[in-house]
Amino acid sequence: MKHRNRYSWSRFLSSPIAIIILAILLIFMLRGVWGVYGKSSAAADRLAQAQASLDALKAHESDLERQVSYLSTDQGVESEIRSKFRAALPGESVAVIIDGTPTSTDNVPVVVPAKSWWMKLLSVFGL
């Protein structure tokens, strides 16, 4: 009886219907595996982007900490005030140096303001 049962399973598995059913199951399983692979690949890409963003933020944080530590000293505060507001201590003066060559006034065109219609009318009568 065991032998007969094994023979019927073997015969069923080699039938075209069983092969079609197994092929369909294999296709569904491959689709699932491919979907998981795609999600894994996308997650790895997002992880790399997040790691790059984290590295940039850490560099920015260290730069801000350096600036805060500089501004917490009297010299840093004084330097910032002098650079931002062109301030000077009593007895000092601020000189503003502008790069470039000095321009002469010979080549500057003279702009004559246009007369209004009222002024033109009065100039007709000599006023």
N, CA, C and O atoms as a GROMACS GRO file, in nm:
protein
  508
    1MET      N    1   0.081  -0.118   0.000
    1MET     CA    2   0.000   0.000   0.000
    1MET      C    3   0.087   0.126   0.000
    1MET      O    4   0.054   0.223  -0.067
    2LYS      N    5   0.195   0.124   0.074
    2LYS     CA    6   0.286   0.236   0.073
    2LYS      C    7   0.342   0.258  -0.067
    2LYS      O    8   0.352   0.371  -0.114
    3HIS      N    9   0.376   0.153  -0.130
    3HIS     CA   10   0.435   0.162  -0.262
    3HIS      C   11   0.335   0.220  -0.362
    3HIS      O   12   0.372   0.298  -0.450
    4ARG      N   13   0.213   0.185  -0.348
    4ARG     CA   14   0.110   0.234  -0.438
    4ARG      C   15   0.088   0.384  -0.414
    4ARG      O   16   0.065   0.458  -0.511
    5ASN      N   17   0.092   0.431  -0.290
    5ASN     CA   18   0.072   0.570  -0.254
    5ASN      C   19   0.188   0.657  -0.310
    5ASN      O   20   0.165   0.766  -0.362
    6ARG      N   21   0.310   0.607  -0.298
    6ARG     CA   22   0.426   0.678  -0.350
    6ARG      C   23   0.417   0.687  -0.502
    6ARG      O   24   0.454   0.788  -0.561
    7TYR      N   25   0.371   0.587  -0.563
    7TYR     CA   26   0.359   0.584  -0.708
    7TYR      C   27   0.256   0.685  -0.755
    7TYR      O   28   0.276   0.749  -0.858
    8SER      N   29   0.147   0.701  -0.683
    8SER     CA   30   0.044   0.795  -0.724
    8SER      C   31   0.094   0.940  -0.708
    8SER      O   32   0.062   1.025  -0.792
    9TRP      N   33   0.171   0.969  -0.603
    9TRP     CA   34   0.228   1.103  -0.586
    9TRP      C   35   0.330   1.132  -0.696
    9TRP      O   36   0.334   1.242  -0.752
   10SER      N   37   0.409   1.036  -0.726
   10SER     CA   38   0.509   1.054  -0.832
   10SER      C   39   0.440   1.076  -0.965
   10SER      O   40   0.483   1.158  -1.046
   11ARG      N   41   0.336   1.005  -0.987
   11ARG     CA   42   0.263   1.020  -1.111
   11ARG      C   43   0.192   1.155  -1.117
   11ARG      O   44   0.187   1.217  -1.223
   12PHE      N   45   0.138   1.201  -1.004
   12PHE     CA   46   0.070   1.330  -1.000
   12PHE      C   47   0.170   1.445  -1.023
   12PHE      O   48   0.140   1.538  -1.098
   13LEU      N   49   0.287   1.438  -0.959
   13LEU     CA   50   0.386   1.544  -0.973
   13LEU      C   51   0.444   1.552  -1.114
   13LEU      O   52   0.492   1.657  -1.154
   14SER      N   53   0.442   1.445  -1.186
   14SER     CA   54   0.493   1.447  -1.323
   14SER      C   55   0.384   1.480  -1.425
   14SER      O   56   0.412   1.483  -1.545
   15SER      N   57   0.263   1.503  -1.379
   15SER     CA   58   0.155   1.536  -1.472
   15SER      C   59   0.167   1.683  -1.514
   15SER      O   60   0.221   1.764  -1.440
   16PRO      N   61   0.116   1.717  -1.632
   16PRO     CA   62   0.125   1.856  -1.681
   16PRO      C   63   0.052   1.957  -1.591
   16PRO      O   64   0.097   2.071  -1.578
   17ILE      N   65  -0.056   1.918  -1.531
   17ILE     CA   66  -0.131   2.009  -1.443
   17ILE      C   67  -0.046   2.045  -1.322
   17ILE      O   68  -0.041   2.161  -1.282
   18ALA      N   69   0.020   1.948  -1.262
   18ALA     CA   70   0.104   1.974  -1.144
   18ALA      C   71   0.223   2.062  -1.182
   18ALA      O   72   0.262   2.151  -1.106
   19ILE      N   73   0.280   2.039  -1.298
   19ILE     CA   74   0.394   2.120  -1.341
   19ILE      C   75   0.350   2.266  -1.363
   19ILE      O   76   0.422   2.358  -1.328
   20ILE      N   77   0.232   2.286  -1.420
   20ILE     CA   78   0.180   2.422  -1.440
   20ILE      C   79   0.154   2.489  -1.306
   20ILE      O   80   0.188   2.606  -1.288
   21ILE      N   81   0.094   2.417  -1.213
   21ILE     CA   82   0.066   2.472  -1.080
   21ILE      C   83   0.197   2.508  -1.009
   21ILE      O   84   0.207   2.614  -0.948
   22LEU      N   85   0.295   2.420  -1.016
   22LEU     CA   86   0.424   2.449  -0.954
   22LEU      C   87   0.495   2.567  -1.021
   22LEU      O   88   0.560   2.647  -0.954
   23ALA      N   89   0.482   2.577  -1.152
   23ALA     CA   90   0.543   2.690  -1.223
   23ALA      C   91   0.478   2.822  -1.181
   23ALA      O   92   0.547   2.922  -1.163
   24ILE      N   93   0.346   2.822  -1.165
   24ILE     CA   94   0.274   2.942  -1.120
   24ILE      C   95   0.318   2.980  -0.979
   24ILE      O   96   0.341   3.097  -0.950
   25LEU      N   97   0.329   2.881  -0.891
   25LEU     CA   98   0.376   2.907  -0.754
   25LEU      C   99   0.519   2.963  -0.755
   25LEU      O  100   0.551   3.054  -0.678
   26LEU      N  101   0.602   2.910  -0.840
   26LEU     CA  102   0.739   2.958  -0.851
   26LEU      C  103   0.742   3.103  -0.899
   26LEU      O  104   0.821   3.183  -0.849
   27ILE      N  105   0.657   3.138  -0.994
   27ILE     CA  106   0.651   3.275  -1.044
   27ILE      C  107   0.607   3.370  -0.934
   27ILE      O  108   0.666   3.478  -0.918
   28PHE      N  109   0.506   3.333  -0.856
   28PHE     CA  110   0.461   3.419  -0.746
   28PHE      C  111   0.570   3.436  -0.641
   28PHE      O  112   0.589   3.546  -0.589
   29MET      N  113   0.642   3.331  -0.610
   29MET     CA  114   0.749   3.341  -0.512
   29MET      C  115   0.863   3.428  -0.565
   29MET      O  116   0.922   3.504  -0.489
   30LEU      N  117   0.895   3.416  -0.695
   30LEU     CA  118   1.000   3.500  -0.752
   30LEU      C  119   0.960   3.648  -0.753
   30LEU      O  120   1.044   3.735  -0.731
   31ARG      N  121   0.832   3.676  -0.778
   31ARG     CA  122   0.785   3.815  -0.771
   31ARG      C  123   0.801   3.870  -0.631
   31ARG      O  124   0.842   3.985  -0.614
   32GLY      N  125   0.770   3.790  -0.530
   32GLY     CA  126   0.786   3.834  -0.392
   32GLY      C  127   0.932   3.860  -0.358
   32GLY      O  128   0.965   3.960  -0.293
   33VAL      N  129   1.019   3.772  -0.401
   33VAL     CA  130   1.162   3.788  -0.374
   33VAL      C  131   1.213   3.913  -0.445
   33VAL      O  132   1.292   3.988  -0.388
   34TRP      N  133   1.170   3.935  -0.570
   34TRP     CA  134   1.214   4.053  -0.645
   34TRP      C  135   1.167   4.183  -0.576
   34TRP      O  136   1.240   4.281  -0.572
   35GLY      N  137   1.045   4.181  -0.523
   35GLY     CA  138   0.994   4.298  -0.451
   35GLY      C  139   1.076   4.327  -0.326
   35GLY      O  140   1.108   4.442  -0.297
   36VAL      N  141   1.109   4.224  -0.252
   36VAL     CA  142   1.191   4.241  -0.132
   36VAL      C  143   1.330   4.292  -0.170
   36VAL      O  144   1.386   4.376  -0.100
   37TYR      N  145   1.385   4.241  -0.279
   37TYR     CA  146   1.516   4.287  -0.325
   37TYR      C  147   1.512   4.435  -0.362
   37TYR      O  148   1.604   4.510  -0.329
   38GLY      N  149   1.406   4.478  -0.431
   38GLY     CA  150   1.392   4.619  -0.468
   38GLY      C  151   1.381   4.709  -0.346
   38GLY      O  152   1.442   4.816  -0.341
   39LYS      N  153   1.303   4.665  -0.248
   39LYS     CA  154   1.289   4.743  -0.125
   39LYS      C  155   1.421   4.749  -0.049
   39LYS      O  156   1.455   4.853   0.008
   40SER      N  157   1.494   4.641  -0.049
   40SER     CA  158   1.625   4.639   0.017
   40SER      C  159   1.722   4.734  -0.051
   40SER      O  160   1.797   4.805   0.016
   41SER      N  161   1.721   4.735  -0.182
   41SER     CA  162   1.809   4.825  -0.257
   41SER      C  163   1.772   4.971  -0.231
   41SER      O  164   1.861   5.054  -0.212
   42ALA      N  165   1.643   5.002  -0.230
   42ALA     CA  166   1.599   5.139  -0.204
   42ALA      C  167   1.636   5.181  -0.062
   42ALA      O  168   1.676   5.295  -0.039
   43ALA      N  169   1.622   5.089   0.034
   43ALA     CA  170   1.657   5.121   0.172
   43ALA      C  171   1.806   5.146   0.186
   43ALA      O  172   1.848   5.232   0.264
   44ALA      N  173   1.888   5.072   0.113
   44ALA     CA  174   2.033   5.093   0.117
   44ALA      C  175   2.069   5.229   0.059
   44ALA      O  176   2.158   5.297   0.111
   45ASP      N  177   2.000   5.270  -0.048
   45ASP     CA  178   2.024   5.402  -0.106
   45ASP      C  179   1.986   5.513  -0.008
   45ASP      O  180   2.059   5.610   0.009
   46ARG      N  181   1.870   5.498   0.055
   46ARG     CA  182   1.826   5.598   0.153
   46ARG      C  183   1.921   5.603   0.272
   46ARG      O  184   1.945   5.711   0.327
   47LEU      N  185   1.974   5.490   0.312
   47LEU     CA  186   2.070   5.486   0.422
   47LEU      C  187   2.198   5.561   0.385
   47LEU      O  188   2.252   5.635   0.467
   48ALA      N  189   2.245   5.543   0.263
   48ALA     CA  190   2.366   5.614   0.218
   48ALA      C  191   2.341   5.764   0.215
   48ALA      O  192   2.428   5.842   0.254
   49GLN      N  193   2.222   5.806   0.167
   49GLN     CA  194   2.190   5.949   0.164
   49GLN      C  195   2.180   6.004   0.306
   49GLN      O  196   2.228   6.115   0.333
   50ALA      N  197   2.119   5.930   0.395
   50ALA     CA  198   2.107   5.975   0.533
   50ALA      C  199   2.244   5.984   0.600
   50ALA      O  200   2.268   6.076   0.678
   51GLN      N  201   2.332   5.892   0.569
   51GLN     CA  202   2.467   5.894   0.627
   51GLN      C  203   2.544   6.017   0.576
   51GLN      O  204   2.614   6.082   0.653
   52ALA      N  205   2.530   6.048   0.447
   52ALA     CA  206   2.596   6.166   0.391
   52ALA      C  207   2.539   6.293   0.455
   52ALA      O  208   2.614   6.386   0.486
   53SER      N  209   2.409   6.297   0.474
   53SER     CA  210   2.346   6.413   0.538
   53SER      C  211   2.392   6.426   0.683
   53SER      O  212   2.416   6.536   0.732
   54LEU      N  213   2.404   6.314   0.751
   54LEU     CA  214   2.451   6.315   0.890
   54LEU      C  215   2.595   6.366   0.898
   54LEU      O  216   2.628   6.444   0.987
   55ASP      N  217   2.679   6.323   0.806
   55ASP     CA  218   2.818   6.370   0.804
   55ASP      C  219   2.824   6.521   0.781
   55ASP      O  220   2.903   6.591   0.845
   56ALA      N  221   2.741   6.571   0.689
   56ALA     CA  222   2.739   6.715   0.662
   56ALA      C  223   2.690   6.792   0.784
   56ALA      O  224   2.743   6.898   0.817
   57LEU      N  225   2.588   6.739   0.851
   57LEU     CA  226   2.537   6.805   0.971
   57LEU      C  227   2.638   6.804   1.085
   57LEU      O  228   2.648   6.902   1.160
   58LYS      N  229   2.713   6.695   1.098
   58LYS     CA  230   2.817   6.690   1.202
   58LYS      C  231   2.927   6.792   1.173
   58LYS      O  232   2.978   6.856   1.265
   59ALA      N  233   2.964   6.807   1.046
   59ALA     CA  234   3.066   6.908   1.010
   59ALA      C  235   3.014   7.047   1.039
   59ALA      O  236   3.088   7.132   1.089
   60HIS      N  237   2.886   7.072   1.008
   60HIS     CA  238   2.826   7.202   1.036
   60HIS      C  239   2.819   7.227   1.187
   60HIS      O  240   2.842   7.339   1.233
   61GLU      N  241   2.786   7.123   1.262
   61GLU     CA  242   2.780   7.135   1.408
   61GLU      C  243   2.916   7.170   1.466
   61GLU      O  244   2.927   7.256   1.554
   62SER      N  245   3.020   7.104   1.418
   62SER     CA  246   3.154   7.134   1.471
   62SER      C  247   3.196   7.277   1.433
   62SER      O  248   3.262   7.344   1.512
   63ASP      N  249   3.157   7.324   1.314
   63ASP     CA  250   3.187   7.461   1.274
   63ASP      C  251   3.113   7.560   1.364
   63ASP      O  252   3.171   7.660   1.407
   64LEU      N  253   2.986   7.532   1.393
   64LEU     CA  254   2.910   7.619   1.482
   64LEU      C  255   2.966   7.619   1.623
   64LEU      O  256   2.972   7.723   1.688
   65GLU      N  257   3.008   7.503   1.671
   65GLU     CA  258   3.068   7.496   1.805
   65GLU      C  259   3.197   7.577   1.810
   65GLU      O  260   3.226   7.643   1.910
   66ARG      N  261   3.275   7.572   1.700
   66ARG     CA  262   3.398   7.651   1.695
   66ARG      C  263   3.366   7.800   1.697
   66ARG      O  264   3.432   7.877   1.767
   67GLN      N  265   3.265   7.841   1.622
   67GLN     CA  266   3.226   7.981   1.620
   67GLN      C  267   3.173   8.027   1.755
   67GLN      O  268   3.203   8.138   1.799
   68VAL      N  269   3.095   7.943   1.821
   68VAL     CA  270   3.041   7.978   1.953
   68VAL      C  271   3.154   7.991   2.054
   68VAL      O  272   3.153   8.083   2.135
   69SER      N  273   3.249   7.901   2.049
   69SER     CA  274   3.360   7.910   2.144
   69SER      C  275   3.444   8.035   2.116
   69SER      O  276   3.496   8.095   2.210
   70TYR      N  277   3.458   8.075   1.990
   70TYR     CA  278   3.531   8.198   1.957
   70TYR      C  279   3.455   8.321   2.006
   70TYR      O  280   3.515   8.415   2.058
   71LEU      N  281   3.323   8.319   1.987
   71LEU     CA  282   3.242   8.434   2.028
   71LEU      C  283   3.222   8.441   2.178
   71LEU      O  284   3.176   8.544   2.229
   72SER      N  285   3.253   8.338   2.250
   72SER     CA  286   3.239   8.342   2.395
   72SER      C  287   3.358   8.413   2.461
   72SER      O  288   3.354   8.439   2.581
   73THR      N  289   3.462   8.444   2.385
   73THR     CA  290   3.576   8.518   2.438
   73THR      C  291   3.557   8.667   2.411
   73THR      O  292   3.483   8.705   2.320
   74ASP      N  293   3.623   8.751   2.491
   74ASP     CA  294   3.613   8.896   2.472
   74ASP      C  295   3.671   8.938   2.337
   74ASP      O  296   3.617   9.026   2.271
   75GLN      N  297   3.779   8.876   2.298
   75GLN     CA  298   3.842   8.909   2.170
   75GLN      C  299   3.748   8.876   2.054
   75GLN      O  300   3.740   8.954   1.958
   76GLY      N  301   3.677   8.764   2.060
   76GLY     CA  302   3.584   8.726   1.954
   76GLY      C  303   3.467   8.822   1.945
   76GLY      O  304   3.426   8.858   1.835
   77VAL      N  305   3.412   8.863   2.060
   77VAL     CA  306   3.300   8.958   2.060
   77VAL      C  307   3.345   9.090   2.002
   77VAL      O  308   3.275   9.148   1.919
   78GLU      N  309   3.461   9.140   2.046
   78GLU     CA  310   3.513   9.267   1.996
   78GLU      C  311   3.538   9.261   1.846
   78GLU      O  312   3.507   9.355   1.774
   79SER      N  313   3.594   9.152   1.799
   79SER     CA  314   3.622   9.136   1.657
   79SER      C  315   3.493   9.136   1.575
   79SER      O  316   3.488   9.199   1.469
   80GLU      N  317   3.390   9.068   1.622
   80GLU     CA  318   3.263   9.065   1.549
   80GLU      C  319   3.197   9.202   1.546
   80GLU      O  320   3.144   9.244   1.443
   81ILE      N  321   3.200   9.271   1.659
   81ILE     CA  322   3.139   9.405   1.663
   81ILE      C  323   3.212   9.498   1.568
   81ILE      O  324   3.149   9.577   1.497
   82ARG      N  325   3.346   9.491   1.566
   82ARG     CA  326   3.423   9.577   1.477
   82ARG      C  327   3.394   9.545   1.330
   82ARG      O  328   3.384   9.636   1.248
   83SER      N  329   3.382   9.418   1.296
   83SER     CA  330   3.361   9.382   1.156
   83SER      C  331   3.218   9.408   1.109
   83SER      O  332   3.198   9.447   0.994
   84LYS      N  333   3.120   9.388   1.194
   84LYS     CA  334   2.980   9.403   1.153
   84LYS      C  335   2.936   9.549   1.153
   84LYS      O  336   2.862   9.591   1.064
   85PHE      N  337   2.980   9.626   1.252
   85PHE     CA  338   2.927   9.761   1.269
   85PHE      C  339   3.029   9.871   1.243
   85PHE      O  340   2.998   9.989   1.260
   86ARG      N  341   3.149   9.837   1.201
   86ARG     CA  342   3.256   9.935   1.178
   86ARG      C  343   3.274  10.023   1.301
   86ARG      O  344   3.286  10.145   1.291
   87ALA      N  345   3.277   9.960   1.415
   87ALA     CA  346   3.290  10.032   1.541
   87ALA      C  347   3.436  10.047   1.577
   87ALA      O  348   3.521   9.969   1.534
   88ALA      N  349   3.464  10.148   1.659
   88ALA     CA  350   3.600  10.172   1.707
   88ALA      C  351   3.593  10.212   1.854
   88ALA      O  352   3.493  10.269   1.899
   89LEU      N  353   3.699  10.183   1.926
   89LEU     CA  354   3.708  10.225   2.065
   89LEU      C  355   3.736  10.374   2.071
   89LEU      O  356   3.782  10.431   1.973
   90PRO      N  357   3.709  10.437   2.184
   90PRO     CA  358   3.740  10.580   2.195
   90PRO      C  359   3.889  10.604   2.170
   90PRO      O  360   3.974  10.533   2.224
   91GLY      N  361   3.919  10.702   2.088
   91GLY     CA  362   4.057  10.733   2.054
   91GLY      C  363   4.102  10.664   1.926
   91GLY      O  364   4.209  10.696   1.874
   92GLU      N  365   4.024  10.572   1.873
   92GLU     CA  366   4.057  10.505   1.747
   92GLU      C  367   3.972  10.564   1.636
   92GLU      O  368   3.869  10.627   1.662
   93SER      N  369   4.014  10.543   1.515
   93SER     CA  370   3.933  10.587   1.401
   93SER      C  371   3.925  10.471   1.302
   93SER      O  372   4.011  10.383   1.300
   94VAL      N  373   3.822  10.474   1.221
   94VAL     CA  374   3.800  10.368   1.123
   94VAL      C  375   3.830  10.424   0.985
   94VAL      O  376   3.779  10.530   0.948
   95ALA      N  377   3.912  10.355   0.911
   95ALA     CA  378   3.944  10.394   0.773
   95ALA      C  379   3.882  10.292   0.680
   95ALA      O  380   3.900  10.172   0.696
   96VAL      N  381   3.808  10.342   0.581
   96VAL     CA  382   3.745  10.255   0.483
   96VAL      C  383   3.827  10.265   0.356
   96VAL      O  384   3.839  10.373   0.298
   97ILE      N  385   3.885  10.155   0.312
   97ILE     CA  386   3.968  10.152   0.193
   97ILE      C  387   3.889  10.089   0.080
   97ILE      O  388   3.839   9.978   0.092
   98ILE      N  389   3.878  10.163  -0.029
   98ILE     CA  390   3.803  10.115  -0.144
   98ILE      C  391   3.902  10.083  -0.254
   98ILE      O  392   3.984  10.167  -0.291
   99ASP      N  393   3.895   9.962  -0.306
   99ASP     CA  394   3.982   9.922  -0.415
   99ASP      C  395   3.936   9.987  -0.545
   99ASP      O  396   3.816  10.009  -0.565
  100GLY      N  397   4.031  10.018  -0.633
  100GLY     CA  398   3.996  10.072  -0.763
  100GLY      C  399   4.074  10.200  -0.788
  100GLY      O  400   4.138  10.255  -0.699
  101THR      N  401   4.067  10.244  -0.910
  101THR     CA  402   4.137  10.366  -0.948
  101THR      C  403   4.045  10.485  -0.928
  101THR      O  404   3.924  10.474  -0.948
  102PRO      N  405   4.101  10.599  -0.890
  102PRO     CA  406   4.017  10.717  -0.872
  102PRO      C  407   3.967  10.766  -1.009
  102PRO      O  408   4.040  10.762  -1.108
  103THR      N  409   3.846  10.810  -1.011
  103THR     CA  410   3.788  10.858  -1.137
  103THR      C  411   3.796  11.009  -1.141
  103THR      O  412   3.782  11.075  -1.039
  104SER      N  413   3.819  11.062  -1.258
  104SER     CA  414   3.824  11.207  -1.274
  104SER      C  415   3.685  11.258  -1.309
  104SER      O  416   3.601  11.185  -1.360
  105THR      N  417   3.663  11.387  -1.278
  105THR     CA  418   3.531  11.445  -1.306
  105THR      C  419   3.524  11.502  -1.446
  105THR      O  420   3.419  11.554  -1.486
  106ASP      N  421   3.633  11.494  -1.523
  106ASP     CA  422   3.632  11.550  -1.658
  106ASP      C  423   3.540  11.471  -1.752
  106ASP      O  424   3.474  11.529  -1.838
  107ASN      N  425   3.535  11.345  -1.735
  107ASN     CA  426   3.458  11.260  -1.826
  107ASN      C  427   3.315  11.235  -1.780
  107ASN      O  428   3.239  11.162  -1.844
  108VAL      N  429   3.278  11.297  -1.668
  108VAL     CA  430   3.144  11.273  -1.615
  108VAL      C  431   3.046  11.363  -1.688
  108VAL      O  432   3.065  11.485  -1.688
  109PRO      N  433   2.942  11.309  -1.750
  109PRO     CA  434   2.845  11.393  -1.820
  109PRO      C  435   2.761  11.473  -1.721
  109PRO      O  436   2.726  11.424  -1.614
  110VAL      N  437   2.731  11.595  -1.758
  110VAL     CA  438   2.650  11.681  -1.673
  110VAL      C  439   2.504  11.656  -1.708
  110VAL      O  440   2.464  11.662  -1.825
  111VAL      N  441   2.426  11.629  -1.607
  111VAL     CA  442   2.284  11.600  -1.628
  111VAL      C  443   2.208  11.727  -1.596
  111VAL      O  444   2.212  11.776  -1.483
  112VAL      N  445   2.138  11.778  -1.694
  112VAL     CA  446   2.055  11.898  -1.677
  112VAL      C  447   1.913  11.852  -1.653
  112VAL      O  448   1.857  11.776  -1.732
  113PRO      N  449   1.855  11.897  -1.542
  113PRO     CA  450   1.718  11.853  -1.516
  113PRO      C  451   1.623  11.909  -1.621
  113PRO      O  452   1.639  12.023  -1.665
  114ALA      N  453   1.526  11.833  -1.660
  114ALA     CA  454   1.427  11.877  -1.759
  114ALA      C  455   1.333  11.978  -1.697
  114ALA      O  456   1.294  11.966  -1.581
  115LYS      N  457   1.297  12.080  -1.777
  115LYS     CA  458   1.206  12.183  -1.727
  115LYS      C  459   1.064  12.133  -1.738
  115LYS      O  460   1.027  12.061  -1.831
  116SER      N  461   0.984  12.172  -1.641
  116SER     CA  462   0.844  12.135  -1.646
  116SER      C  463   0.773  12.226  -1.746
  116SER      O  464   0.831  12.326  -1.788
  117TRP      N  465   0.656  12.195  -1.785
  117TRP     CA  466   0.583  12.274  -1.884
  117TRP      C  467   0.551  12.413  -1.830
  117TRP      O  468   0.543  12.510  -1.907
  118TRP      N  469   0.534  12.423  -1.699
  118TRP     CA  470   0.506  12.552  -1.636
  118TRP      C  471   0.628  12.644  -1.647
  118TRP      O  472   0.613  12.763  -1.675
  119MET      N  473   0.748  12.590  -1.625
  119MET     CA  474   0.871  12.669  -1.635
  119MET      C  475   0.895  12.711  -1.780
  119MET      O  476   0.942  12.822  -1.805
  120LYS      N  477   0.865  12.625  -1.874
  120LYS     CA  478   0.880  12.660  -2.016
  120LYS      C  479   0.785  12.774  -2.054
  120LYS      O  480   0.823  12.863  -2.129
  121LEU      N  481   0.663  12.771  -2.003
  121LEU     CA  482   0.567  12.876  -2.032
  121LEU      C  483   0.612  13.010  -1.975
  121LEU      O  484   0.599  13.114  -2.039
  122LEU      N  485   0.665  13.006  -1.853
  122LEU     CA  486   0.714  13.128  -1.791
  122LEU      C  487   0.839  13.182  -1.862
  122LEU      O  488   0.859  13.304  -1.868
  123SER      N  489   0.923  13.094  -1.916
  123SER     CA  490   1.042  13.140  -1.986
  123SER      C  491   1.007  13.206  -2.119
  123SER      O  492   1.086  13.285  -2.170
  124VAL      N  493   0.893  13.176  -2.176
  124VAL     CA  494   0.846  13.239  -2.298
  124VAL      C  495   0.818  13.387  -2.270
  124VAL      O  496   0.846  13.474  -2.353
  125PHE      N  497   0.762  13.415  -2.155
  125PHE     CA  498   0.730  13.553  -2.118
  125PHE      C  499   0.848  13.624  -2.050
  125PHE      O  500   0.836  13.740  -2.010
  126GLY      N  501   0.960  13.554  -2.036
  126GLY     CA  502   1.080  13.616  -1.980
  126GLY      C  503   1.085  13.613  -1.829
  126GLY      O  504   1.165  13.684  -1.768
  127LEU      N  505   1.007  13.539  -1.772
  127LEU     CA  506   1.006  13.530  -1.626
  127LEU      C  507   1.088  13.418  -1.574
  127LEU      O  508   1.096  13.399  -1.452
   0.00000   0.00000   0.00000
